[in-house]
Amino acid sequence: MLIENKEVIMGIVKGYDGSRHAPTAKVASKVKKQGHKKERVFANRIDGDVIKGTKKPDVIKDECRYSVKGAKTNIQMFLLSFGKSENAYGSDNPVYKYQKAAYNHRKFKFDNNKMIDTKLFSKFLSAAKITAEWLRNKNNFRFVLEKVLTDDYDANKLVVLKEIDQDALIYDMREVVDLWVNSNYEVHVTDGAKIVVTCEGYGEIFYLETRGSKGKIGSMNHGCRAPEFYSFLQENLNYEVIPK
């Protein structure tokens, strides 16, 4: 979305609704249920138990808590509603300010038949750039990853189970976070104010993206591209294999 290339009328322009790419609620629900099934499959393999996590069910056995990932395209690590963002990050944190600016922009767009207030969008884009700069500090990037991927290491193992009839790969969660943080990652901001983290040779390994649909206005997805993420881990870390 390039605001500069649109005809501006009193600071309001026509915006794209995103409907061509957004999954329907039915599809999203189906994917979520499939993910939960993978937790049960993995739990059965290790004689563990599925427990309700902060963001999604995890598997627990003895001293280990496993976060199971198996999405084909995108991994949603954490979907944070705007109403809970200040408590999660703090009012002075750039990530909260980014989400607040996103909420203001997307709420106007939703309430005004997809029209965009260019001033609100400009503030949104500016907040994205400030947050991107903040994430270039490795300590700040670590802070976000530990919060959304591990629940501050309540989940100390990460499991990749792409299909229920395939082997499961188990990684140490601290090694996963260390790999991400210590890679030569770069942080970018798209024309639409999405924040994207890339790593040379692997592409997009993390992103922050806000939503504008009914019931989700201003919600922020902390996620990554699944194929890139799986390759990034498997080619750089040791892992344990739990056979199918």
Accessible surface in RSA format (square Angstrom, percent):
REM  Atomic radii and reference values for relative SASA: ProtOr
REM  Chains: A
REM  Algorithm: Lee & Richards
REM  Probe-radius: 1.40
REM  Slices: 20
REM RES _ NUM      All-atoms   Total-Side   Main-Chain    Non-polar    All polar
REM                ABS   REL    ABS   REL    ABS   REL    ABS   REL    ABS   REL
RES MET A   1    70.29  36.4  24.65  16.3  45.64 108.7  34.76  29.5  35.54  47.1
RES LEU A   2    82.45  45.9  76.80  54.9   5.65  14.2  77.39  54.4   5.06  13.6
RES ILE A   3    19.69  11.2  18.44  13.7   1.25   3.0  18.44  13.3   1.25   3.4
RES GLU A   4   143.07  82.1 108.90  82.4  34.17  81.4  72.25 139.8  70.82  57.8
RES ASN A   5   117.04  80.7  79.77  77.1  37.27  89.7  30.13  72.5  86.91  84.0
RES LYS A   6    77.81  38.0  65.07  39.9  12.74  30.3  27.96  25.2  49.85  53.1
RES GLU A   7   143.14  82.2 118.23  89.4  24.90  59.3  52.87 102.3  90.27  73.7
RES VAL A   8    80.57  53.0  53.41  48.4  27.16  65.5  53.41  46.4  27.16  73.7
RES ILE A   9   109.53  62.3 104.82  78.1   4.70  11.3 107.93  77.7   1.59   4.3
RES MET A  10   184.33  95.5 140.69  93.1  43.64 103.9 122.03 103.8  62.30  82.5
RES GLY A  11    19.42  24.0   0.00   N/A  19.42  24.0  15.29  42.0   4.14   9.3
RES ILE A  12    45.89  26.1  43.51  32.4   2.38   5.7  43.51  31.3   2.38   6.5
RES VAL A  13     3.79   2.5   1.28   1.2   2.50   6.0   3.79   3.3   0.00   0.0
RES LYS A  14   110.51  53.9 105.45  64.7   5.06  12.0  87.55  78.8  22.96  24.5
RES GLY A  15     4.78   5.9   0.00   N/A   4.78   5.9   1.01   2.8   3.77   8.4
RES TYR A  16    88.28  41.2  76.99  43.8  11.29  29.4  84.11  63.2   4.16   5.1
RES ASP A  17    66.70  46.7  35.80  35.6  30.91  73.1   9.77  23.0  56.94  56.8
RES GLY A  18    22.01  27.1   0.00   N/A  22.01  27.1  20.01  54.9   2.00   4.5
RES SER A  19    74.08  62.6  52.21  69.7  21.87  50.4  40.88  87.0  33.20  46.5
RES ARG A  20   187.46  78.7 150.30  76.6  37.16  88.5  72.16  98.6 115.30  69.9
RES HIS A  21   151.12  82.6 122.12  84.9  29.00  74.2  88.83  91.5  62.29  72.5
RES ALA A  22    65.56  60.3  45.11  69.6  20.45  46.5  50.28  70.8  15.28  40.5
RES PRO A  23    93.01  67.8  66.77  60.9  26.24  95.4  76.96  63.5  16.05  99.8
RES THR A  24    84.54  60.1  75.93  77.0   8.61  20.5  81.41 109.3   3.13   4.7
RES ALA A  25    89.69  82.5  69.70 107.6  19.99  45.5  77.62 109.3  12.08  32.0
RES LYS A  26   176.01  85.9 165.18 101.4  10.83  25.8 114.51 103.1  61.50  65.5
RES VAL A  27    74.36  48.9  73.40  66.5   0.96   2.3  74.36  64.6   0.00   0.0
RES ALA A  28    48.69  44.8  38.87  60.0   9.82  22.3  44.04  62.0   4.65  12.3
RES SER A  29    48.25  40.8  42.63  56.9   5.62  13.0  30.38  64.7  17.87  25.0
RES LYS A  30   131.44  64.1 126.90  77.9   4.54  10.8  73.60  66.2  57.85  61.6
RES VAL A  31    79.98  52.6  77.59  70.2   2.39   5.8  77.59  67.4   2.39   6.5
RES LYS A  32   130.30  63.6 121.31  74.4   8.99  21.4  72.19  65.0  58.11  61.9
RES LYS A  33   142.73  69.6 135.84  83.4   6.89  16.4  83.21  74.9  59.52  63.4
RES GLN A  34    86.41  48.3  83.01  60.7   3.40   8.1  33.39  71.1  53.02  40.2
RES GLY A  35    25.63  31.6   0.00   N/A  25.63  31.6  24.26  66.6   1.38   3.1
RES HIS A  36    65.89  36.0  60.30  41.9   5.59  14.3  41.57  42.8  24.32  28.3
RES LYS A  37   117.77  57.5 110.87  68.0   6.90  16.4  70.35  63.3  47.43  50.5
RES LYS A  38    20.89  10.2  20.89  12.8   0.00   0.0  11.84  10.7   9.05   9.6
RES GLU A  39     0.36   0.2   0.36   0.3   0.00   0.0   0.15   0.3   0.22   0.2
RES ARG A  40   113.79  47.8 113.79  58.0   0.00   0.0  48.21  65.9  65.58  39.7
RES VAL A  41    31.00  20.4  29.06  26.3   1.95   4.7  30.50  26.5   0.50   1.4
RES PHE A  42     0.00   0.0   0.00   0.0   0.00   0.0   0.00   0.0   0.00   0.0
RES ALA A  43     0.06   0.1   0.00   0.0   0.06   0.1   0.00   0.0   0.06   0.2
RES ASN A  44    93.76  64.7  74.20  71.7  19.56  47.1  28.74  69.2  65.02  62.8
RES ARG A  45    60.10  25.2  24.13  12.3  35.97  85.6  27.48  37.6  32.62  19.8
RES ILE A  46    18.24  10.4  11.98   8.9   6.26  15.1  18.24  13.1   0.00   0.0
RES ASP A  47   121.67  85.2  94.80  94.4  26.86  63.5  29.09  68.5  92.58  92.3
RES GLY A  48     9.75  12.0   0.00   N/A   9.75  12.0   0.05   0.1   9.69  21.7
RES ASP A  49    91.50  64.1  91.03  90.6   0.48   1.1  16.45  38.7  75.05  74.8
RES VAL A  50    44.36  29.2  21.49  19.5  22.88  55.1  21.49  18.7  22.88  62.1
RES ILE A  51    52.89  30.1  47.38  35.3   5.51  13.3  52.89  38.1   0.00   0.0
RES LYS A  52   191.51  93.4 162.90 100.0  28.61  68.1 107.22  96.5  84.29  89.8
RES GLY A  53    10.54  13.0   0.00   N/A  10.54  13.0   2.59   7.1   7.95  17.8
RES THR A  54   109.86  78.1  70.62  71.6  39.24  93.5  54.98  73.8  54.88  83.0
RES LYS A  55    56.97  27.8  20.89  12.8  36.08  85.9  25.77  23.2  31.20  33.2
RES LYS A  56    48.97  23.9  41.09  25.2   7.88  18.8  47.25  42.5   1.72   1.8
RES PRO A  57    25.21  18.4  25.21  23.0   0.00   0.0  25.21  20.8   0.00   0.0
RES ASP A  58     8.61   6.0   8.61   8.6   0.00   0.0   0.00   0.0   8.61   8.6
RES VAL A  59     0.00   0.0   0.00   0.0   0.00   0.0   0.00   0.0   0.00   0.0
RES ILE A  60    60.28  34.3  59.39  44.2   0.89   2.1  59.39  42.8   0.89   2.4
RES LYS A  61    78.86  38.5  72.14  44.3   6.72  16.0  40.14  36.1  38.72  41.2
RES ASP A  62   121.93  85.4  86.20  85.8  35.73  84.5  35.22  82.9  86.71  86.5
RES GLU A  63   158.52  91.0 139.85 105.8  18.67  44.5  65.56 126.8  92.96  75.9
RES CYS A  64    31.66  23.9  31.18  34.8   0.48   1.1   0.63   1.6  31.03  33.5
RES ARG A  65    44.35  18.6  44.14  22.5   0.21   0.5   8.52  11.6  35.83  21.7
RES TYR A  66    23.15  10.8  23.15  13.2   0.00   0.0   0.77   0.6  22.38  27.6
RES SER A  67     4.93   4.2   4.93   6.6   0.00   0.0   1.28   2.7   3.65   5.1
RES VAL A  68     5.46   3.6   1.13   1.0   4.33  10.4   1.13   1.0   4.33  11.7
RES LYS A  69    11.57   5.6   9.07   5.6   2.50   6.0   5.69   5.1   5.88   6.3
RES GLY A  70     9.48  11.7   0.00   N/A   9.48  11.7   1.16   3.2   8.31  18.6
RES ALA A  71    30.28  27.8  15.92  24.6  14.36  32.7  25.95  36.5   4.33  11.5
RES LYS A  72   143.48  70.0 123.29  75.6  20.19  48.1  99.83  89.9  43.64  46.5
RES THR A  73    86.98  61.9  83.73  84.9   3.26   7.8  55.15  74.1  31.84  48.1
RES ASN A  74    60.00  41.4  45.73  44.2  14.27  34.3  16.49  39.7  43.51  42.1
RES ILE A  75     6.76   3.8   5.93   4.4   0.83   2.0   6.76   4.9   0.00   0.0
RES GLN A  76    84.23  47.1  66.60  48.7  17.63  42.0  22.15  47.1  62.09  47.1
RES MET A  77     2.46   1.3   0.35   0.2   2.11   5.0   0.40   0.3   2.07   2.7
RES PHE A  78    35.61  17.8  33.92  21.0   1.69   4.4  35.61  21.6   0.00   0.0
RES LEU A  79    43.09  24.0  21.35  15.3  21.74  54.7  21.35  15.0  21.74  58.5
RES LEU A  80     5.68   3.2   5.04   3.6   0.64   1.6   5.68   4.0   0.00   0.0
RES SER A  81    44.85  37.9  41.54  55.4   3.31   7.6  37.42  79.7   7.43  10.4
RES PHE A  82    45.08  22.6  39.96  24.8   5.11  13.3  39.96  24.2   5.11  14.6
RES GLY A  83    73.19  90.3   0.00   N/A  73.19  90.3  37.40 102.6  35.79  80.2
RES LYS A  84   141.06  68.8 138.64  85.1   2.42   5.8  83.06  74.8  58.00  61.8
RES SER A  85     0.00   0.0   0.00   0.0   0.00   0.0   0.00   0.0   0.00   0.0
RES GLU A  86    87.70  50.3  84.79  64.1   2.90   6.9  24.34  47.1  63.36  51.7
RES ASN A  87   144.53  99.7 112.85 109.1  31.68  76.3  31.33  75.4 113.20 109.4
RES ALA A  88    27.45  25.2  11.42  17.6  16.03  36.5  19.55  27.5   7.89  20.9
RES TYR A  89    17.37   8.1   0.00   0.0  17.37  45.2   2.66   2.0  14.72  18.1
RES GLY A  90    29.70  36.6   0.00   N/A  29.70  36.6  28.96  79.5   0.74   1.7
RES SER A  91    54.46  46.0  45.30  60.5   9.16  21.1  17.58  37.4  36.88  51.7
RES ASP A  92   120.43  84.4 106.31 105.8  14.12  33.4  34.70  81.7  85.73  85.5
RES ASN A  93    21.46  14.8  15.39  14.9   6.07  14.6   6.87  16.5  14.59  14.1
RES PRO A  94    23.09  16.8  20.92  19.1   2.17   7.9  22.46  18.5   0.63   3.9
RES VAL A  95     0.00   0.0   0.00   0.0   0.00   0.0   0.00   0.0   0.00   0.0
RES TYR A  96    20.38   9.5  20.38  11.6   0.00   0.0   6.53   4.9  13.85  17.1
RES LYS A  97   106.54  52.0 102.88  63.1   3.65   8.7  57.72  52.0  48.82  52.0
RES TYR A  98     0.47   0.2   0.47   0.3   0.00   0.0   0.00   0.0   0.47   0.6
RES GLN A  99     0.00   0.0   0.00   0.0   0.00   0.0   0.00   0.0   0.00   0.0
RES LYS A 100    97.76  47.7  97.76  60.0   0.00   0.0  43.94  39.6  53.82  57.3
RES ALA A 101    14.75  13.6   9.42  14.5   5.32  12.1  13.88  19.5   0.87   2.3
RES ALA A 102     0.00   0.0   0.00   0.0   0.00   0.0   0.00   0.0   0.00   0.0
RES TYR A 103    61.16  28.6  61.16  34.8   0.00   0.0  31.79  23.9  29.37  36.2
RES ASN A 104    61.48  42.4  56.13  54.2   5.34  12.9  10.70  25.8  50.78  49.1
RES HIS A 105     1.94   1.1   1.20   0.8   0.74   1.9   0.02   0.0   1.92   2.2
RES ARG A 106    42.24  17.7  41.20  21.0   1.04   2.5   0.62   0.8  41.62  25.2
RES LYS A 107    76.91  37.5  76.91  47.2   0.00   0.0  46.07  41.5  30.83  32.8
RES PHE A 108    52.80  26.4  47.63  29.5   5.17  13.5  52.20  31.6   0.60   1.7
RES LYS A 109    25.92  12.6  25.92  15.9   0.00   0.0  14.06  12.7  11.87  12.6
RES PHE A 110    91.88  46.0  68.66  42.5  23.22  60.4  75.69  45.9  16.19  46.3
RES ASP A 111    80.80  56.6  46.32  46.1  34.48  81.5  25.20  59.3  55.60  55.4
RES ASN A 112    58.23  40.2  49.59  47.9   8.65  20.8  12.28  29.6  45.95  44.4
RES ASN A 113   112.72  77.7 100.59  97.2  12.13  29.2  34.89  84.0  77.83  75.2
RES LYS A 114    77.38  37.7  77.12  47.3   0.26   0.6  32.02  28.8  45.36  48.3
RES MET A 115    59.25  30.7  59.25  39.2   0.00   0.0  49.49  42.1   9.76  12.9
RES ILE A 116     0.47   0.3   0.00   0.0   0.47   1.1   0.47   0.3   0.00   0.0
RES ASP A 117    30.31  21.2  29.76  29.6   0.55   1.3   0.39   0.9  29.92  29.8
RES THR A 118    22.01  15.7  18.92  19.2   3.09   7.4   9.85  13.2  12.16  18.4
RES LYS A 119   158.06  77.1 153.91  94.4   4.16   9.9  99.73  89.8  58.34  62.1
RES LEU A 120    42.51  23.7  41.64  29.8   0.87   2.2  41.64  29.2   0.87   2.3
RES PHE A 121     7.21   3.6   7.21   4.5   0.00   0.0   7.21   4.4   0.00   0.0
RES SER A 122    65.79  55.6  61.36  81.9   4.43  10.2  24.90  53.0  40.90  57.3
RES LYS A 123   137.01  66.8 130.27  79.9   6.74  16.1  80.52  72.5  56.50  60.2
RES PHE A 124     1.10   0.6   1.10   0.7   0.00   0.0   1.10   0.7   0.00   0.0
RES LEU A 125    34.58  19.3  34.58  24.7   0.00   0.0  34.58  24.3   0.00   0.0
RES SER A 126    56.14  47.4  51.30  68.5   4.84  11.2  27.77  59.1  28.37  39.7
RES ALA A 127    14.71  13.5   9.83  15.2   4.88  11.1  13.14  18.5   1.57   4.2
RES ALA A 128     0.00   0.0   0.00   0.0   0.00   0.0   0.00   0.0   0.00   0.0
RES LYS A 129   117.19  57.2 111.25  68.3   5.94  14.2  64.54  58.1  52.65  56.1
RES ILE A 130   106.15  60.4 101.51  75.6   4.63  11.2 104.96  75.6   1.18   3.2
RES THR A 131     0.20   0.1   0.20   0.2   0.00   0.0   0.00   0.0   0.20   0.3
RES ALA A 132     0.72   0.7   0.72   1.1   0.00   0.0   0.72   1.0   0.00   0.0
RES GLU A 133   107.40  61.7 102.75  77.7   4.65  11.1  47.30  91.5  60.10  49.1
RES TRP A 134    50.63  20.3  42.44  20.5   8.19  19.2  35.81  19.1  14.82  24.0
RES LEU A 135     0.04   0.0   0.04   0.0   0.00   0.0   0.04   0.0   0.00   0.0
RES ARG A 136   108.67  45.6  88.28  45.0  20.38  48.5  42.38  57.9  66.29  40.2
RES ASN A 137    74.84  51.6  65.16  63.0   9.68  23.3  18.44  44.4  56.40  54.5
RES LYS A 138    90.23  44.0  86.10  52.8   4.13   9.8  79.49  71.5  10.74  11.4
RES ASN A 139   113.69  78.4 106.51 102.9   7.18  17.3  23.27  56.0  90.42  87.4
RES ASN A 140    32.05  22.1  32.05  31.0   0.00   0.0   0.00   0.0  32.05  31.0
RES PHE A 141     0.07   0.0   0.07   0.0   0.00   0.0   0.07   0.0   0.00   0.0
RES ARG A 142    63.19  26.5  63.19  32.2   0.00   0.0  26.85  36.7  36.34  22.0
RES PHE A 143    86.30  43.2  80.28  49.7   6.03  15.7  84.06  51.0   2.25   6.4
RES VAL A 144     0.00   0.0   0.00   0.0   0.00   0.0   0.00   0.0   0.00   0.0
RES LEU A 145     0.00   0.0   0.00   0.0   0.00   0.0   0.00   0.0   0.00   0.0
RES GLU A 146    36.38  20.9  36.38  27.5   0.00   0.0   0.70   1.4  35.68  29.1
RES LYS A 147    45.52  22.2  41.03  25.2   4.49  10.7  14.08  12.7  31.44  33.5
RES VAL A 148     0.89   0.6   0.00   0.0   0.89   2.1   0.00   0.0   0.89   2.4
RES LEU A 149     5.90   3.3   0.25   0.2   5.65  14.2   0.46   0.3   5.44  14.6
RES THR A 150     0.70   0.5   0.00   0.0   0.70   1.7   0.70   0.9   0.00   0.0
RES ASP A 151    27.26  19.1  18.70  18.6   8.55  20.2  11.20  26.3  16.06  16.0
RES ASP A 152   101.07  70.8  83.77  83.4  17.30  40.9  28.72  67.6  72.35  72.2
RES TYR A 153    34.96  16.3  21.38  12.2  13.59  35.4  19.70  14.8  15.26  18.8
RES ASP A 154    87.60  61.4  73.06  72.7  14.54  34.4  10.82  25.5  76.78  76.6
RES ALA A 155     3.43   3.2   3.38   5.2   0.05   0.1   3.38   4.8   0.05   0.1
RES ASN A 156    49.02  33.8  47.94  46.3   1.09   2.6  18.03  43.4  30.99  30.0
RES LYS A 157    54.39  26.5  54.39  33.4   0.00   0.0  15.96  14.4  38.43  40.9
RES LEU A 158     0.00   0.0   0.00   0.0   0.00   0.0   0.00   0.0   0.00   0.0
RES VAL A 159     0.00   0.0   0.00   0.0   0.00   0.0   0.00   0.0   0.00   0.0
RES VAL A 160     5.28   3.5   4.10   3.7   1.18   2.8   4.10   3.6   1.18   3.2
RES LEU A 161     0.00   0.0   0.00   0.0   0.00   0.0   0.00   0.0   0.00   0.0
RES LYS A 162    87.02  42.5  85.68  52.6   1.33   3.2  40.79  36.7  46.22  49.2
RES GLU A 163    55.22  31.7  55.22  41.8   0.00   0.0  17.97  34.8  37.25  30.4
RES ILE A 164    70.73  40.3  61.93  46.1   8.81  21.2  61.93  44.6   8.81  23.9
RES ASP A 165    97.17  68.1  89.19  88.8   7.98  18.9  40.12  94.4  57.05  56.9
RES GLN A 166    76.47  42.8  74.46  54.4   2.01   4.8  24.22  51.6  52.24  39.6
RES ASP A 167    64.85  45.4  53.27  53.0  11.58  27.4  10.98  25.8  53.87  53.7
RES ALA A 168     0.00   0.0   0.00   0.0   0.00   0.0   0.00   0.0   0.00   0.0
RES LEU A 169    24.23  13.5  24.23  17.3   0.00   0.0  24.23  17.0   0.00   0.0
RES ILE A 170    10.15   5.8   6.51   4.9   3.64   8.8   6.51   4.7   3.64   9.9
RES TYR A 171     2.42   1.1   1.48   0.8   0.93   2.4   1.19   0.9   1.23   1.5
RES ASP A 172    50.62  35.5  45.50  45.3   5.11  12.1  12.97  30.5  37.65  37.5
RES MET A 173     0.05   0.0   0.05   0.0   0.00   0.0   0.05   0.0   0.00   0.0
RES ARG A 174   137.20  57.6 136.89  69.8   0.32   0.8  48.91  66.8  88.29  53.5
RES GLU A 175    80.05  46.0  77.85  58.9   2.20   5.2  27.21  52.6  52.84  43.1
RES VAL A 176     0.90   0.6   0.23   0.2   0.67   1.6   0.23   0.2   0.67   1.8
RES VAL A 177     0.00   0.0   0.00   0.0   0.00   0.0   0.00   0.0   0.00   0.0
RES ASP A 178    55.47  38.9  55.10  54.8   0.37   0.9  14.66  34.5  40.81  40.7
RES LEU A 179    31.34  17.5  24.49  17.5   6.86  17.2  30.70  21.6   0.65   1.7
RES TRP A 180     0.85   0.3   0.85   0.4   0.00   0.0   0.85   0.5   0.00   0.0
RES VAL A 181     3.41   2.2   3.41   3.1   0.00   0.0   3.41   3.0   0.00   0.0
RES ASN A 182    96.73  66.7  72.40  70.0  24.33  58.6  27.27  65.6  69.46  67.1
RES SER A 183    14.68  12.4   4.68   6.3  10.00  23.0  14.55  31.0   0.13   0.2
RES ASN A 184   134.08  92.5 118.87 114.9  15.21  36.6  32.91  79.2 101.17  97.8
RES TYR A 185    24.30  11.3   5.52   3.1  18.79  48.9   5.52   4.1  18.79  23.2
RES GLU A 186   104.73  60.1 100.51  76.0   4.22  10.0  34.73  67.2  70.00  57.1
RES VAL A 187     5.79   3.8   0.05   0.0   5.74  13.8   0.05   0.0   5.74  15.6
RES HIS A 188    75.21  41.1  71.16  49.5   4.05  10.4  50.20  51.7  25.01  29.1
RES VAL A 189    39.65  26.1   8.97   8.1  30.68  73.9   9.03   7.8  30.62  83.0
RES THR A 190    53.83  38.3  44.25  44.9   9.58  22.8  49.85  67.0   3.99   6.0
RES ASP A 191    75.64  53.0  65.71  65.4   9.93  23.5  11.07  26.0  64.57  64.4
RES GLY A 192    22.67  28.0   0.00   N/A  22.67  28.0  14.70  40.3   7.97  17.9
RES ALA A 193     0.23   0.2   0.00   0.0   0.23   0.5   0.17   0.2   0.06   0.2
RES LYS A 194    30.50  14.9  28.32  17.4   2.19   5.2  19.91  17.9  10.60  11.3
RES ILE A 195     0.59   0.3   0.59   0.4   0.00   0.0   0.59   0.4   0.00   0.0
RES VAL A 196    13.35   8.8  13.35  12.1   0.00   0.0  13.35  11.6   0.00   0.0
RES VAL A 197     0.08   0.1   0.08   0.1   0.00   0.0   0.08   0.1   0.00   0.0
RES THR A 198    33.37  23.7  33.14  33.6   0.23   0.5  25.87  34.7   7.50  11.3
RES CYS A 199    11.59   8.8   9.84  11.0   1.75   4.1   0.76   1.9  10.84  11.7
RES GLU A 200   163.00  93.6 137.49 104.0  25.51  60.7  61.39 118.7 101.61  83.0
RES GLY A 201    75.89  93.6   0.00   N/A  75.89  93.6  39.75 109.1  36.13  80.9
RES TYR A 202    46.73  21.8  37.57  21.4   9.16  23.8  29.81  22.4  16.92  20.9
RES GLY A 203    34.95  43.1   0.00   N/A  34.95  43.1  30.82  84.6   4.14   9.3
RES GLU A 204    29.66  17.0  26.60  20.1   3.06   7.3   7.20  13.9  22.46  18.3
RES ILE A 205     0.00   0.0   0.00   0.0   0.00   0.0   0.00   0.0   0.00   0.0
RES PHE A 206     0.50   0.2   0.50   0.3   0.00   0.0   0.50   0.3   0.00   0.0
RES TYR A 207     6.22   2.9   6.13   3.5   0.09   0.2   0.41   0.3   5.81   7.2
RES LEU A 208     0.13   0.1   0.08   0.1   0.04   0.1   0.08   0.1   0.04   0.1
RES GLU A 209    66.77  38.3  66.61  50.4   0.15   0.4  12.63  24.4  54.14  44.2
RES THR A 210     7.96   5.7   0.21   0.2   7.76  18.5   0.00   0.0   7.96  12.0
RES ARG A 211    82.06  34.5  78.61  40.1   3.46   8.2  25.09  34.3  56.98  34.5
RES GLY A 212    27.92  34.4   0.00   N/A  27.92  34.4  11.07  30.4  16.85  37.7
RES SER A 213    63.90  54.0  54.52  72.8   9.38  21.6  50.91 108.4  12.99  18.2
RES LYS A 214   173.95  84.9 152.90  93.8  21.04  50.1  95.67  86.1  78.28  83.4
RES GLY A 215    74.43  91.8   0.00   N/A  74.43  91.8  42.40 116.3  32.03  71.7
RES LYS A 216    87.26  42.6  85.95  52.7   1.30   3.1  45.32  40.8  41.94  44.7
RES ILE A 217    29.05  16.5  17.26  12.9  11.79  28.4  17.26  12.4  11.79  32.0
RES GLY A 218     0.00   0.0   0.00   N/A   0.00   0.0   0.00   0.0   0.00   0.0
RES SER A 219     5.58   4.7   5.58   7.4   0.00   0.0   0.00   0.0   5.58   7.8
RES MET A 220     0.00   0.0   0.00   0.0   0.00   0.0   0.00   0.0   0.00   0.0
RES ASN A 221    12.14   8.4  12.14  11.7   0.00   0.0   1.65   4.0  10.49  10.1
RES HIS A 222     0.00   0.0   0.00   0.0   0.00   0.0   0.00   0.0   0.00   0.0
RES GLY A 223     0.00   0.0   0.00   N/A   0.00   0.0   0.00   0.0   0.00   0.0
RES CYS A 224     0.00   0.0   0.00   0.0   0.00   0.0   0.00   0.0   0.00   0.0
RES ARG A 225    70.11  29.4  70.11  35.7   0.00   0.0  14.28  19.5  55.83  33.8
RES ALA A 226     0.00   0.0   0.00   0.0   0.00   0.0   0.00   0.0   0.00   0.0
RES PRO A 227    71.13  51.8  64.13  58.5   7.00  25.5  69.56  57.4   1.57   9.8
RES GLU A 228    54.34  31.2  50.50  38.2   3.84   9.1  16.57  32.0  37.77  30.8
RES PHE A 229     0.70   0.3   0.70   0.4   0.00   0.0   0.70   0.4   0.00   0.0
RES TYR A 230    12.44   5.8  10.87   6.2   1.57   4.1  11.40   8.6   1.03   1.3
RES SER A 231    45.44  38.4  40.99  54.7   4.45  10.3  13.12  27.9  32.32  45.3
RES PHE A 232     4.26   2.1   4.26   2.6   0.00   0.0   4.26   2.6   0.00   0.0
RES LEU A 233     0.93   0.5   0.93   0.7   0.00   0.0   0.93   0.7   0.00   0.0
RES GLN A 234    78.11  43.7  65.92  48.2  12.19  29.0  11.52  24.5  66.59  50.5
RES GLU A 235   119.37  68.5  83.21  63.0  36.16  86.1  39.73  76.9  79.63  65.0
RES ASN A 236    69.75  48.1  36.59  35.4  33.16  79.9  10.93  26.3  58.82  56.8
RES LEU A 237    31.26  17.4  19.52  14.0  11.74  29.5  24.13  16.9   7.12  19.2
RES ASN A 238   133.48  92.1 123.24 119.1  10.24  24.7  31.11  74.9 102.38  99.0
RES TYR A 239    83.85  39.1  52.24  29.7  31.61  82.2  27.01  20.3  56.83  70.1
RES GLU A 240   100.36  57.6  91.63  69.3   8.73  20.8  40.47  78.3  59.89  48.9
RES VAL A 241    67.18  44.2  49.86  45.1  17.32  41.7  49.86  43.3  17.32  47.0
RES ILE A 242    25.13  14.3  25.13  18.7   0.00   0.0  25.13  18.1   0.00   0.0
RES PRO A 243    92.65  67.5  86.41  78.8   6.24  22.7  86.41  71.3   6.24  38.8
RES LYS A 244   167.48  81.7 118.38  72.6  49.10 116.9  83.61  75.3  83.86  89.3
END  Absolute sums over single chains surface
CHAIN  1 A    13068.9      10818.4       2250.5       6747.5       6321.4
END  Absolute sums over all chains
TOTAL         13068.9      10818.4       2250.5       6747.5       6321.4
